Amino acid sequence: MLSEITIENLGVIPRATAEFSPGLTVVTGETGAGKTMVVTSLRLLAGARSDSSRIRQGAAKAIVEGLVDVEAAEEGARAAALDAVDEAGGTVDSGEVVVSREVSAQGRSKARLGGRLVPAAALARFTEPLVAIHGQNDQLRLLSAEQQLAALDRFGADIPPLAESYRKAFREYSALARDLKRRTAKRRELAQEVDRLDYAIAEIDEVDPQPGELESLSETIKRLQSVDGLREAVTTAVAAIDGAGALEEFAGAEDAEGAADLLGRAQSALQGTEDSEIDGIAARLSELTAALTGISGELGQVLSQLPTDPEALEGALQRQSQLKSLTRKYAPDIDGVIEWRRKAERRRSQIDISPEAIEELERRLAEAKERVESRGVSLREARREAASRLEAEVTEELHGLAMPKASIVVAMRESKPTIDGLDEVELELKATGGARPAPLAQAASGGELSRVMLAVEVVLAKTSSGATLVFDEIDAGVGGRAAGEIGRRLAQLAEHNQVIVVTHLPQVAAFGDRHLVVTKEVTDESVTSGVRALDGEERVSELARMLAGLDDTETGRAHARELLERARADAAPRASTTAAAG
């Protein structure tokens, strides 16, 4: 639901804020006052192409900002809109989203969604499930074959689950068909791919790399390359601590005492003096002796672990070369090589071009085709039943919209299977009882098409709610009782949806829950317009003005009051029915 919009420097409007009713909001005003700018603003917020010629003369830019309450929409539309905001990185505050559009005099356009700068297309993705704008320049929605089919599917309550079941079967069939085509048409290429994968997997398996192996191997190589120096350093240290005689390589050498022996002798000499200070020193010497013994043991362990195989370094270097060969071919590191092999094996398992595999795939494809045809027929039957009811209900609405001899035909034609079914759907219009049905684009004028669209929306509103529907000059070329019928249907549509309508007819305006008027002030220098809400006697005066300019007569104002009272009385039963249902 659109809560409000703010317009700056658009057309003849320097600045205006308009708040919309959750029900029916009517927008009126004199010709040239700028009523269309309200709809233009909504189109900009919906991602339409910007036009710098719409900027107020003398202004550097035009800005439109809207506040949208997404919580009022149906679950599916709300989820789609919130996904668009999330994709843009925008924010949602208490279920409301701020959208804006800025158009410079140079033609550049900026769009924002939830406070984030986005392409205009992002606004379109956000508003599409929430807002539908209907006017003589916005009929592509109704004329689109996809939208006509979608309208029929929304109307039939039992169609959506059948359509989803069909789409699932069609996707399975399409995937199998693509797989079979790929395997048969590219058999040679696939065979070559299998050979490449087999060779690569075998090469990796022969080396059998382990996670993190290359890094640990590098450390081993460094130690092997400096093993002689390490051994000399360790043996020298052990000989200094324990004496040369403690090492086999020094056997036969002069048996010089080590540091540990000397410290032990010093400790023994100091023991038993019965002098507390000297005893303390002896104790510290004992600690040093124990520490040296521990260090000697650790050095001995290190010495025993140092490689003694002269071929160990060569083996490690060869292993490193094998691992680096894999990283040059398949991935930057060993973990990547292992992951590449896993994916290659999975891909290899998916490629089977043997005759047996082809036959099995053909069998599965035939079964999938049967499911598509069976579910497609069920979907067709449901659509035909819904089409019959839609024709009758839309035609009845048209008769009340000053099109007494017109009727709608929902033409269904069989087609090749697509994601949407086995049928093509087209809405056709019969202008008179004896006329041949023709596509809407050919059979209906702009004003007639708007009324057809209103009739369709009124019928579809019985199965949906929470949308924002905008109608611009839908009552063109209509007057009298027919105008009143249009007002009634707009009010009916507004029971479960937000409806915004730009109108020049008092019979339509009288049904509004909120009445906005676009006023115009003309000076020698400029034309300025503003938007304000009407209530009470102001609304009566505006309706009287619309009644052939009778706002300055008591008779005209009396007629306006009567029109308002009739509209309220007509809306009261529906309001009470809606309240009771809720």
N, C-alpha and C positions, 0 to 999 in steps of 0.2 A: 504494500500500500504506500502511495506517495503522500507523505504528511504535509509537506510544503515545498515551495520553490522560491528562490530569490533571483530576480532578473535585473541586470545592470547594462544599460546602454545597448539594448537590443531593439531595433526598429525605432519607434517613437517613444519607447519607454526608457526614461533615464534610470530609474530604480523603482522596483516594486517587489513586494512579498505577498504571496498568495498561499493561504492555508486551505487544504482540501478536506471535505467531509469523507468519512469512511464509506458513506453511501453515494448519493447522487449530488455532484457539484455542477452547477450550470454557470457558464460564462457568457455574459451579454455585453452589449455596447453598440454605439453607433458605427456605421460603416466608416472604415478608415481609422477607427480608434486604436486598433492594434490587438484585437481579439486573437487573430491568427498567431501573434507573437507568443502567446501562452503555449499554443500547440507547437510552435517552432522551438520553444525552449525545451519542451518535453522530447522532441525529436533529437535535439542536440544531446540531451542526457542519455538518450537511447543509442548514441553512437553514430547518428546520421552525419553525412558529409557537411562540413562547415561551409558557410558562405559569408565572406567578408562584407558583401554588399548589404547584409542585414544589420551591420553595426551602425549605431546612431551617429548621425553626421557630426563630425568634430571630435568624436571619441577615439581613443587609441585602441580600445579593445572592448569586447562584450563578454560578460560573465554570466553564466547560469549555474546555480547551485541548488541541489535538491536533497531532501531528507527522506529516505526510504525505510519503511518499517517492514523488514523481511519476515518477521514473526507472524504477520497476518496472512501470509501466503500458504497455499497447500504444501504438504510435506515434500513432494517431489520438486516443486518449483523453488521452495525454500532451500532445499539441499543443493540444487543446481546453482542458485544465486550465491550461496555461501561458499561453494567451491570456487566460483569465479573470484570472490573477494580474497579467499585464501591463496589462490594462485597468484594474485596480484600483490600479495603481501600486505593487504589493507587490514583495517581494524573494524570490528563490529562493536558498537557501544549500546548495551541493553537492547539488542535486537534491531538497532537502527544503523544504517550505513549512509554516509555523506558522499554524494557524487557531484562532480562539478565539471564544467566545460568552459574553456576560455578561448576566444577567437580574436586574433589581432587584426588590425587594419591591413596588415601585409598578407593576410591569408593563413598565417600559421595558427595551429590549433593545439591546445593542451588539454588533456583529460586527467581527472583524478578519481580514484575509487578507493573509498575508505582511507583517505589521506595520502595515498601513494600515486605517483605519476605513472600513468599507464597509456597504452595506445587506445585510440577510440574504439577499436574492435573489442577491447576488454569491457568497455561500457555496454556494448551490444550483447556480449555473453552474459553480463550480469542482469540486464533489463529484459532480455528476451523471454525468460520464463515468468516474469512478473508483470510486464507492461505490454499492451497491444494498442497501437495507435491506428485508428481507422479514419481515413479521409479520402477525398477524391484523388489524392496523390499517394496514398498508402495502400493500394489495393493488391499489391503483389502478394501479400500474405494470403489473401483469399484466392487469388488466381493461381497460386502455386499448387501443382498436383500433389506434392508431398504434404502440404498443409491441409488440403481437402481430404486426403486419406486419413491424416491425423485427426481431423475433426470428426470423421465418421467413426474412427476407433474410440475416440473419447465418448462419443454418444452411446455406443453399445457397451453396457456394463460387463457383458460376458466376453467381449473381444480382447481386452488386454492380456489375460492369461493365455488365451489361445494364440495370440500374436507372439507372445514371448516363447511359448512352446515351439511354435513354427520357426522363429528366429534361431533358437538353439539347434534345431534339426538342420536348418539351412547352413549354419556356420560349420557344423560337423561335416555335412556333405561337401561344402566348398573346400574345406581343409583336405579332405580325402581326395577330391578331384584334382586339386593342385599338386598333391603328393604323387598321385599316379601319373599325371602329365610330366612332372619333373623326372620321375624314374624312367619313364619310357622314352621321352624326348631327349634326355641327357644321359642315356645309359653309359656311353663311352666316357663322358666327363666324370660321372660318378665312379666308374670303375677306376679311373686314374686317381681320383680323390681317395678311394679306398686304399690303393697301393701306397700313396704318399702317407696316409695316416698309419698304415701298418708298419711302414719303414720307420717312421718317427717314433711310434710307440716301442718298437723293438730296440731302437737305438737308445732310448731313455732307459728301458728296462735292463739293458746290458750294463749300463753304468750304475743303475740303481741308486740315484742320489737320495740323500737323507736331508730332512729339514735342517737348515743352519750348518750343513756340513762344510761348505766352502769357507766360512768364517773360522771355524775351529781348525780346519786344515791349514789355513794361513798361519795361525799361531804355532802349530806343530812344526811347520817348515822353518819359521823363524828360529825356534829352539834348536832344530837339527843343524841349521846352518852355523850356529854359534856354540855347538855342543863341546868342542875342544876347549874353548875359552872358559865355558861354564865349569867343566870338569876340573880344570887347573885351579880355578878360583876356589872351588869347594874343597878340593884335597889339601890345598895350602892352608885353608882355614882350619880343617880338621887336624892337620899335623901340628898347627900352632896351639890348638887346645889340648889335644891328647898325646902329642909327641909323634915323631916320624915312625916309630915302631908300630903304631896302631894301624898303619895302612900297608897292604900287601905290596903295593908298588914301591914302597920305601924299605922293603925287607933287606937286611944287610947294611943299611945305612947306619951311621952313628946314632946310637939310641939317646938322643937328646930329650930331656924332660919337657912336657907340655905345660901350658898355662894352668890346667886343672891340677896337675901334680904339685906345681909350685904353690898354688893357692892352698892346696890341702896341707902341705908342709907348714906353711905359715900359720894356718889355723891350729894345727896340732901343737905348734910351739907356744901358742898363746893360751891354750887351754890349761886349766888347773892352777892358775896363778893366784886365785882367790882375791883378785882385784876386780871390782865391779866394772870399772871403765875398760880394762883390758878384756874382760869377759864379753863385754858388749861388742867390742871390735871383732873378737873371735866369732861371735854369732853372725855378724855381717859378712865375714869371710866365708862362713859356712853357706850363707844364702848365695853368695857369688859363685861358689863352687857348684852348688846345685843348679844354678842358672846356666853355667857353662856346660854342665853335663847334659841339660835339656837341649841346648843349642847344638851340641855335638851330635845328639841323636837325630835332630831334624835335618842337619846337614848330611848325615849318613843316609837318611831316607831319600833325600833329593839326589844324592850321588847314585844310589841304587836304581833310581827311576830314569836316569839319563840314558838315552839310546846308545847301545853299543854296537848295533848292526850297521855296518858301513853302507848297506844298500837301502836303509830306511829312508834316507833323504831322497834318493832316486825314485823310490816307490811313491813317496808323498808328492813329489813334483809331477810324476806321471798322472796320479789321481787328480791333482789340481788341474792339469791340462785337459783331462777328460771332462771334468765338471765345467770348466770355462768354455769348452766347445759347445756344451749344451746351452749355456747362457747366451752364447753368440747366436744360436739358431732359434731358440724358442722363447726366451724370456730374460729379463735383465738380472734375475737372481735365481737361486736354486728353488726357493719356495714357488716362484712363478713358473719354473719348469715343471714342477710337480703338479701345479694347478692346470697348466696347459695339457699335460698328459691326461689328466682326469677328464677335461672337456673333449679332448680328441677321442678318447675311448667312448664317451657318451655319443659323440657325433658318429663314430664308426658303427655303433650299435644301431643307429637309426637308418643306416644305408644298407639296404638289402635289395639287390637287383636280380636276384635269382628268379627263375620262372615260378617257383612255389610262392615266393613273396608277392610277385605281381598278381598271381591268381587270387591270393588271399585279400589283397587290397581291392581288386575288382569286385570280389564278393561283398566286402564291407561297403564299398561304394554303392552297389546295387541296393543293399539294405537301407543305406542312408537316403537314397533317392526315393525309395518307397515311403519312408517316414516323412520326407518333405512333402510328397504328393498327398499323403493321407492327412497330415496336419494342415496343409494348404487348403484342402477341400473343406475341412471342418471350419477353418477361418473364413473361407468364402461364404459358406452357408450362414455363419453368424453375421457377416457383413451385409449380406443380402437382406436378412431380416431387419437389421438396424437401418439399412438404407431405406427400406419401405416406410418405417416409422419416421425417419428423419425427413423424408419427402413430405409426408402428411403434415407433420408439425411445423416445418418451415413454411410450407405453402399456406397454412392457416394464419401464421404470423404475417405473411406478406399481404394477405387479404385485408388485414387491419392496418396496414401501412400504405394505404392509397395505391395498392397494386391488386385490385379485386379480381382480375382475370389471369394474373400471373401464377405460375406454379414452378416449383423446383423439381428437377429430375436428378437423381443420383445415378449416373451412368457407370456401370461396372463392365469392364472388358477383360477377358482372359489374356494373360501375358506369360512370357517365360518366367520361371521362378526367379525372384529377387529376394533381398533381405526383408522386404515388406510383404511378400506374399505372392500369390499366383494371379493377382488382378491389378488392373489400373482403375482408379476411381476419378471421376470428373463430375463436378457440379455443373449442371446445365439449367438454363432458364427458358421456360415457355412464356412468352409475353402475353399470349392469349390462348384460349382453349384450343383453337385450331392450328396454332403455329407449331412449327417443328422445333424441338428443343435445340438450343445452341449453346456453346460455351459462354460462360459469363462475360468474358472479355469482348465477345462479339454481340451478345444479345442485350446487354445492360449498359445504360448510360452511367455517368459518374454518380448522379443522385440515386438512381435505381440500385446500383451496386452497393452503395452505402446502406441502403435499406435491406437489401439481401443479407448483407453482412450483419446488420443489427438483428435480423430475424434468426440467423444462424447462431449468433452469440446468445440470444435469449433462450433458444432451445438448449444449447450446450450448457448454459448456466444451471440447468436442472441437475447436472451431474458434476459440476465443479464449483469452486468458490475461491475467494481470496485474491483474484486477479485485479489488476488495474486496467480498465478499458477506457480509451480516449476516443471520442467521436468528434470530428470536425465537420461542421456544416452537413450533418447527416440528413437534415430536414430540408435541403435545397429543393425548391420547386414544389413544396408541399404546404398546404394550409388547411384551415377549417378543422373538420373532425379528424382527418388523417393526422394532422399535427398533434392533436390530443392523444391519438393512439400511439404515436411515436413516444410522447412523453410518458404514457403509461408503461410502455415496454421498457423504456430506459429505467424507470423507477422499479419495475419488476426485476430487471437485470441487476440493479443496485442492492437488492435484498441480500445477496451473498457475495457481491463484488463491489469494488470501488469503481464508480463511473464518473468520468469528467466529459462534459459535452459543451462545445461551443455552438450557440444557437442564436437565431434571430427571431425565433417564434415565441410569443408569450405563452402559448399552450404547452410548449415544452418546458420553458423556464419555470413555470408555476409548480412543476413537480420536484424541483430541486430541494435537497435537504440543506444545501448551502448555495447562496447566490452571490457570485462575484461579478462586478461590473468593471469594464475597462472604460475609463473616462478620458476625454480628449480636451486639451486646452490649446487654443490657437492664438498666437500672437503674431505681430509683424515679423518677428525674427525666427520663430520656430513653432513646431507642433509638439506638444508634450502630452504623454498619456501616463496614467497610473491605474493601479488595480486596488479595489477595496471591496470589502464584504458588505452586503446590504441586509437589513433586517427591518421588521416593522413597516412603518410608513414609507421608508426609503425604497423598500422592495415593491410596495404598491405603486409608487411613483414610476419606477423603472418599467414595471409591467404595463402601466398605463401609457408610457412613452412608446413601448413596443406595439401597443394597440393603436397604430396609426397616429402616434404623436399626441395622445390625449392626456398627457400627464398634467396639463394645466387646467383641466376641467374636472368638475366633481363627477360628471357622468362617466368619464374615462376611468377615474379612480374607483368608482363603484363597480364598473365592469372588471377592473383588475382584482378588486377584493373578491368578487364572485368567482373569478377564475382560480384564485388561490384557494378559496374554500372548497371548490369542487375537486381540485387536485388533492387537497388534504383528505377530503372525504373518500376519494377514490383510493388513496394510499393506505387509509386506516385499516380496512379489512386485511390487506396483505401484511401490514405491520403486526396486527394482532395474531394472524396465522403464524407468522415467523416467530413471534415471541412464544406462542404456545408450543410450536415445534421444538424451540430451543429449551 
